[in-house]
Amino acid sequence: MKTRARALGLLLAAAALLAAPVRAQAPAEFPHKPIRVIVTFPPGGSADAVVRMLVPKLNDKLGQPVVVDNRPGAGGNVGLTAVVKSPGDGYTLGVGAAGALSANSSLYAQMPFDPQKDLKPVAMLAAIPFVIVGHPSIGAKTQAELLALARAQPGKLSIGHGGNGTAMHLSAALFAQMAEVKLVEVPYRGSGPAAVDAMAGQIPLAMVDLPSSLQQIKAGKLLAFAVTSAQRLAMLPEVPTVAESGLPGYDSTGWFGVVAPAETPVPIVARLNAEINAALRDEQIQAAMRNLGVEPAPGTPKAFDDYIRAETKKWAQVIKAANIKLD
């Protein structure tokens, strides 16, 4: 028995010695296979275009292909649900915007995931300022005159926006709340149709993005009252901000960024953040993004997380006050 026990002990010890190096080995260096990026918008939009601008740089820096997978639907919920259900190994990422990552929690009675618990912020990509435009015949030239007109005709002045629950919709709601005016909000299927109808005089006002309105503003076909960002825009330096035009504290922009499943390791998030930020700081990429009407927004995962939390709280208050629901 002693001999058998001694033999068994030696066998176990040998097995432990053989297993020790395997347990001590570091995981394979990240990345060692292609990375899939689920974009929650259809091809051709600003978010999709920015991601595709970054892909060649990321391919070079990461040494693996970055593959774009467009999955729009339900305000971004469809694509991000797929991200949440993916392994947290850095090989599936998502690109979500203000809606799915902050506002949807208040817009939808039920969410398929919790943005703050089920997703880990990796890097903010871009901010998208909006501009309040109107037909030149509206009878106002400045935001002050516009608000005076709205107060003289409560509930009669309409403002188009890019669709129910979009950042443009919420920006218009915040504008009306802070100005204490009653505007009739008219949803469109995107910013472009809203800008076209404002230019044609079908609606007096619209909250739109720069790509759909910049050329018409410069041509005098649309009157720009104010931009929604905290600072004036380099592309429209003569147009004041909403805040400096009589509504101090107003600041509303669209935005989008990269997220990963919540269990993704911090070192992998840090590596991805560093490479994405490096691409965002490339001068050619910055110029191309600004030509699209979006502003590069590199930063840390912590800064992006803090921003998402602040936006979630902010839009919850606006949505509640405006009684906006999507289901």
C-alpha positions as MATLAB code, in Angstrom:
seq = 'MKTRARALGLLLAAAALLAAPVRAQAPAEFPHKPIRVIVTFPPGGSADAVVRMLVPKLNDKLGQPVVVDNRPGAGGNVGLTAVVKSPGDGYTLGVGAAGALSANSSLYAQMPFDPQKDLKPVAMLAAIPFVIVGHPSIGAKTQAELLALARAQPGKLSIGHGGNGTAMHLSAALFAQMAEVKLVEVPYRGSGPAAVDAMAGQIPLAMVDLPSSLQQIKAGKLLAFAVTSAQRLAMLPEVPTVAESGLPGYDSTGWFGVVAPAETPVPIVARLNAEINAALRDEQIQAAMRNLGVEPAPGTPKAFDDYIRAETKKWAQVIKAANIKLD';
ca = [
       0.000    0.000    0.000;
       2.838    2.360    0.909;
       4.486    1.681   -2.431;
       1.217    2.305   -4.259;
       0.593    5.529   -2.311;
       4.135    6.741   -2.963;
       3.696    6.010   -6.676;
       0.404    7.869   -6.742;
       2.005   10.838   -4.960;
       4.849   10.937   -7.466;
       2.357   10.765  -10.335;
       0.346   13.672   -8.948;
       3.489   15.697   -8.380;
       4.625   15.074  -11.926;
       1.229   16.056  -13.251;
       1.382   19.273  -11.229;
       4.808   20.084  -12.641;
       3.575   19.501  -16.181;
       0.471   21.630  -15.617;
       2.270   24.535  -13.935;
       3.885   25.983  -17.084;
       0.518   25.853  -18.900;
      -1.203   27.805  -16.125;
       1.644   30.306  -15.978;
       1.564   31.060  -19.690;
       0.293   34.514  -20.623;
      -2.732   34.621  -22.930;
      -2.060   35.057  -26.621;
      -1.131   38.639  -27.451;
      -4.111   40.741  -28.454;
      -5.174   40.769  -31.211;
      -4.454   37.489  -32.945;
      -7.530   37.365  -35.199;
      -9.882   39.817  -36.997;
     -11.917   42.296  -34.947;
     -15.588   42.829  -35.766;
     -17.082   46.295  -35.256;
     -20.876   46.345  -35.173;
     -22.036   49.780  -36.369;
     -25.596   50.521  -35.246;
     -26.302   52.646  -38.336;
     -26.790   51.796  -42.013;
     -23.934   52.274  -44.496;
     -23.380   55.819  -45.702;
     -24.151   57.731  -42.518;
     -21.701   59.816  -40.507;
     -20.899   57.110  -37.957;
     -20.355   54.474  -40.642;
     -18.182   56.852  -42.663;
     -15.995   57.741  -39.663;
     -15.470   54.101  -38.697;
     -14.448   53.240  -42.250;
     -11.999   56.169  -42.212;
     -10.354   54.701  -39.118;
     -10.216   51.090  -40.343;
      -7.019   51.347  -42.457;
      -5.112   52.954  -39.565;
      -6.402   50.377  -37.104;
      -5.543   47.523  -39.460;
      -1.940   48.750  -39.577;
      -1.596   49.397  -35.849;
      -3.349   46.259  -34.614;
      -1.954   43.943  -37.253;
      -5.343   42.327  -37.834;
      -8.297   43.156  -40.105;
     -11.053   45.303  -38.605;
     -14.342   44.252  -40.193;
     -17.391   46.565  -40.203;
     -20.771   44.918  -39.603;
     -23.748   47.305  -40.052;
     -26.731   46.403  -37.857;
     -29.209   49.294  -37.612;
     -32.577   49.124  -35.899;
     -34.540   50.211  -32.815;
     -32.482   53.327  -32.286;
     -29.257   51.334  -32.005;
     -30.631   48.670  -29.663;
     -30.404   45.880  -32.260;
     -26.680   46.249  -32.888;
     -25.693   46.814  -29.282;
     -27.716   43.795  -28.136;
     -25.492   41.705  -30.413;
     -22.429   43.265  -28.778;
     -23.730   42.532  -25.274;
     -24.271   38.870  -26.207;
     -20.737   38.508  -27.608;
     -17.696   37.258  -25.661;
     -15.805   39.980  -23.815;
     -12.494   39.270  -25.485;
     -12.001   42.424  -27.547;
     -12.913   40.785  -30.842;
     -16.453   42.174  -31.006;
     -16.970   45.904  -30.543;
     -19.916   48.189  -31.112;
     -20.344   51.751  -32.309;
     -23.310   53.336  -30.562;
     -24.643   56.861  -30.348;
     -26.352   59.107  -27.827;
     -29.653   57.314  -28.322;
     -28.752   53.726  -27.528;
     -26.066   54.591  -24.973;
     -27.938   57.261  -23.012;
     -31.438   58.355  -24.094;
     -33.028   55.028  -25.004;
     -33.141   53.971  -21.353;
     -35.741   56.709  -20.848;
     -37.403   56.506  -24.262;
     -38.231   52.789  -24.159;
     -40.359   51.152  -21.470;
     -38.165   48.053  -21.778;
     -34.560   47.797  -22.884;
     -32.870   44.559  -24.023;
     -29.743   45.541  -22.078;
     -28.464   48.034  -19.525;
     -25.963   50.347  -21.278;
     -24.086   51.136  -18.075;
     -23.899   47.569  -16.752;
     -23.655   45.463  -19.906;
     -21.262   47.592  -21.954;
     -17.793   48.980  -21.308;
     -16.859   52.344  -22.925;
     -13.734   52.106  -25.068;
     -13.406   55.435  -26.883;
     -15.578   58.329  -27.939;
     -15.200   58.960  -31.658;
     -16.990   62.157  -32.586;
     -19.415   64.896  -31.623;
     -22.078   66.077  -34.066;
     -23.265   69.653  -33.533;
     -26.649   70.690  -34.869;
     -27.936   73.970  -36.207;
     -31.356   75.590  -35.929;
     -32.350   76.739  -39.408;
     -35.368   78.384  -40.942;
     -36.776   79.571  -44.223;
     -35.578   83.127  -44.981;
     -39.190   84.333  -45.030;
     -39.873   83.302  -41.442;
     -39.827   86.897  -40.191;
     -36.909   86.627  -37.782;
     -33.169   87.069  -38.239;
     -31.817   86.188  -34.789;
     -32.618   83.658  -32.079;
     -34.063   86.455  -29.913;
     -36.415   87.467  -32.714;
     -37.284   83.818  -33.335;
     -38.223   83.262  -29.701;
     -40.294   86.464  -29.679;
     -42.142   85.142  -32.725;
     -42.733   81.767  -31.049;
     -44.051   83.423  -27.886;
     -46.410   85.586  -29.925;
     -47.794   82.453  -31.641;
     -47.735   79.704  -28.982;
     -48.208   76.242  -30.416;
     -48.258   77.426  -34.018;
     -44.584   77.476  -35.024;
     -43.332   74.040  -36.098;
     -39.798   72.656  -36.046;
     -38.723   69.625  -38.045;
     -36.120   67.150  -36.830;
     -34.462   63.917  -37.889;
     -36.929   61.512  -36.276;
     -38.573   60.649  -32.992;
     -36.038   59.873  -30.295;
     -33.056   61.128  -32.289;
     -30.529   63.542  -30.833;
     -32.034   66.244  -33.081;
     -35.485   65.587  -31.617;
     -34.168   65.802  -28.056;
     -32.150   68.920  -28.904;
     -35.330   70.598  -30.173;
     -37.203   69.544  -27.021;
     -34.447   70.940  -24.790;
     -34.480   74.183  -26.774;
     -38.233   74.601  -26.294;
     -38.029   73.738  -22.595;
     -35.209   76.153  -21.817;
     -36.799   78.934  -23.901;
     -40.235   78.216  -22.388;
     -41.909   78.204  -25.787;
     -44.411   75.842  -27.355;
     -43.185   74.443  -30.682;
     -44.869   71.790  -32.815;
     -42.243   69.093  -33.359;
     -42.392   67.398  -36.768;
     -40.441   64.138  -37.197;
     -38.741   63.284  -40.490;
     -36.861   60.230  -41.667;
     -33.477   61.854  -41.236;
     -31.969   65.304  -41.174;
     -31.869   65.711  -44.955;
     -35.649   65.674  -45.559;
     -36.189   68.125  -42.687;
     -33.656   70.535  -44.192;
     -35.234   70.198  -47.650;
     -38.704   71.034  -46.339;
     -37.379   74.009  -44.373;
     -35.623   75.274  -47.490;
     -38.863   74.864  -49.464;
     -40.885   76.675  -46.822;
     -42.958   73.599  -45.978;
     -41.942   74.028  -42.341;
     -40.635   77.261  -40.808;
     -37.871   75.720  -38.661;
     -35.699   72.635  -38.465;
     -33.075   71.180  -36.130;
     -30.589   69.590  -38.526;
     -26.986   68.479  -38.838;
     -24.312   70.248  -40.857;
     -24.005   67.789  -43.771;
     -27.667   68.349  -44.674;
     -27.636   72.124  -44.297;
     -24.194   73.689  -44.646;
     -24.272   74.387  -48.389;
     -27.823   75.749  -48.224;
     -26.850   78.048  -45.337;
     -23.855   79.376  -47.221;
     -26.003   79.888  -50.326;
     -28.578   81.866  -48.344;
     -31.332   79.307  -48.930;
     -31.536   78.536  -45.216;
     -31.210   81.015  -42.369;
     -29.045   79.731  -39.503;
     -30.183   81.056  -36.126;
     -27.765   79.234  -33.827;
     -25.600   76.147  -33.385;
     -26.310   73.783  -30.514;
     -22.721   73.181  -29.373;
     -21.041   74.991  -26.490;
     -18.646   76.761  -28.884;
     -19.058   78.260  -32.326;
     -18.145   76.053  -35.268;
     -15.150   76.642  -37.517;
     -17.338   75.908  -40.546;
     -19.927   78.528  -39.490;
     -17.953   81.032  -37.417;
     -20.515   83.798  -37.935;
     -23.375   81.759  -36.439;
     -23.676   82.154  -32.652;
     -24.401   79.358  -30.204;
     -27.814   78.878  -28.629;
     -26.227   79.596  -25.243;
     -24.731   82.943  -26.217;
     -27.964   83.946  -27.965;
     -30.038   84.072  -24.808;
     -30.191   80.530  -23.382;
     -27.072   80.223  -21.189;
     -26.171   76.662  -20.331;
     -27.699   75.157  -23.460;
     -25.363   72.535  -24.931;
     -26.588   69.669  -27.056;
     -24.747   67.614  -29.612;
     -25.066   64.215  -31.121;
     -22.172   61.845  -30.554;
     -21.048   58.269  -31.042;
     -18.292   56.030  -29.765;
     -16.905   52.528  -29.384;
     -18.076   50.148  -26.661;
     -17.326   46.526  -25.774;
     -19.016   43.793  -23.714;
     -18.776   44.606  -19.995;
     -16.355   41.769  -19.158;
     -13.721   42.880  -21.683;
     -10.355   43.069  -19.845;
      -9.024   46.530  -19.012;
      -5.666   45.987  -20.822;
      -7.503   45.179  -24.059;
      -9.732   48.245  -23.669;
      -6.621   50.372  -23.039;
      -4.906   49.041  -26.175;
      -7.960   49.678  -28.337;
      -8.416   53.149  -26.866;
      -4.802   54.086  -27.598;
      -4.965   52.992  -31.229;
      -8.357   54.615  -31.856;
      -7.166   57.894  -30.337;
      -4.006   57.813  -32.437;
      -6.136   57.440  -35.580;
      -8.482   60.235  -34.476;
      -5.506   62.572  -34.048;
      -4.285   61.978  -37.602;
      -4.558   65.320  -39.418;
      -5.971   63.841  -42.620;
      -8.633   61.921  -40.728;
      -9.536   65.005  -38.710;
      -9.940   67.061  -41.874;
     -12.090   64.364  -43.486;
     -14.290   64.111  -40.390;
     -14.819   67.862  -40.242;
     -15.778   67.850  -43.904;
     -18.549   65.456  -42.853;
     -19.702   67.911  -40.217;
     -18.455   65.909  -37.233;
     -15.802   66.855  -34.690;
     -13.133   64.312  -33.608;
     -13.405   63.576  -29.887;
     -10.483   61.468  -28.646;
     -10.332   60.748  -24.917;
      -9.955   58.104  -22.218;
     -12.403   55.275  -21.485;
     -13.080   56.910  -18.095;
     -13.925   60.256  -19.710;
     -16.272   58.517  -22.158;
     -17.933   56.601  -19.313;
     -18.436   59.800  -17.308;
     -19.891   61.522  -20.366;
     -22.371   58.702  -21.033;
     -23.561   58.820  -17.418;
     -23.983   62.598  -17.500;
     -25.867   62.431  -20.819;
     -28.123   59.675  -19.505;
     -29.141   61.808  -16.534;
     -29.577   64.942  -18.643;
     -31.783   63.369  -21.304;
     -33.870   61.481  -18.754;
     -34.972   64.847  -17.374;
     -35.689   66.304  -20.827;
     -37.607   63.210  -21.960;
     -39.712   63.151  -18.791;
     -40.560   66.844  -19.071;
     -41.515   66.478  -22.755;
     -43.336   63.157  -22.155;
     -41.547   61.498  -25.075;
     -42.028   57.735  -25.475;
     -41.128   55.377  -28.316;
     -43.191   52.336  -27.288;
];
